[in-house]
Amino acid sequence: MSTKREPLPTLSMYTITAKLVTHLENAIIVALGEEARTCIRQGMMQFGLARVRLVSDQATDEGEVHCLSAYLSDDIETKEAKQEHQSIYVWMAKLFAEITKAVVDKYGEAGQDAVREGVRTFGQERGRGIASRANHMGQPNTLENYLSNYDMGRSELFEFENVFTEKNIEQTFTKCPFGQQWVDDGMGEYGILYCEMIDPAVAKGYNTDFEVEHDQYVIKDGVCHFNFSLHGKKGLSDD
């Protein structure tokens, strides 16, 4: 008798945030050298070290190995940060923007490229994880199994529509907490470095034959619009 498999739980946004910053740190240090750590810490300080502490502790409790604690002292007081009512989605957007701003303001185009590379490797790791989640369910890493095994939960802060055709998924987000936060904070020039890279990177990590067209952005256009396609033998099954 076969045993029904239960989907793996989605990753928490604390784990995802810590994972993102760790990939950013690695790419920034590789590209710009050890002195760039001062920019990473500057961005964290601008965001708030108490907030970073809360993200770090929660991600550690969830088993994530990350770099956040290396930037923190043991005497950081977190009481006020705990009393805030902002969501972790907002915190992730703000932390990414502040680190990116500090790096780009100092290193210019080289800083932009380093941040893009960090987002790319972060996205590809997540994509490989989504493929593993599909495999756990006994499913191949085809188009039809991509969104159903996605690793990040979609809260009410997201509003989107998916349209499925034979070899394409058209996805339109009319509301995204990351993009909207960057717009609200006047940080669009930094947030766009995430938006331009993340979905193609996640898709490629999931399946190297995946193609993603991202032709509209919340930051620029008020909506995000995607076309996901996967052609050939790894496309949608025929049944």
Buried (B, 14 or more C-beta within 10 A) or exposed (E): EEEEEEEBEBBBBBBBBBBBBBBBBBBBBEBBEEEBBEBBBBBBEBBBBBBBBBBBBBBBEEEBEBBBBEBBEEEBEBEEBEEEEEBBBBBBBBBBBBBBBBBBEBBEEBBBBBBBBBBBBBBBBBBBBBBBBBEEBEBEBBBBBBBEBBBBEEEEBBEBEEEBEEBBBBBBBEBBBBBBBBBEBEBBBBBBBBBBBBBBBBBBBBBEBBBBEBEBBBBEEEBBBBBBBBEEEBBBEEE
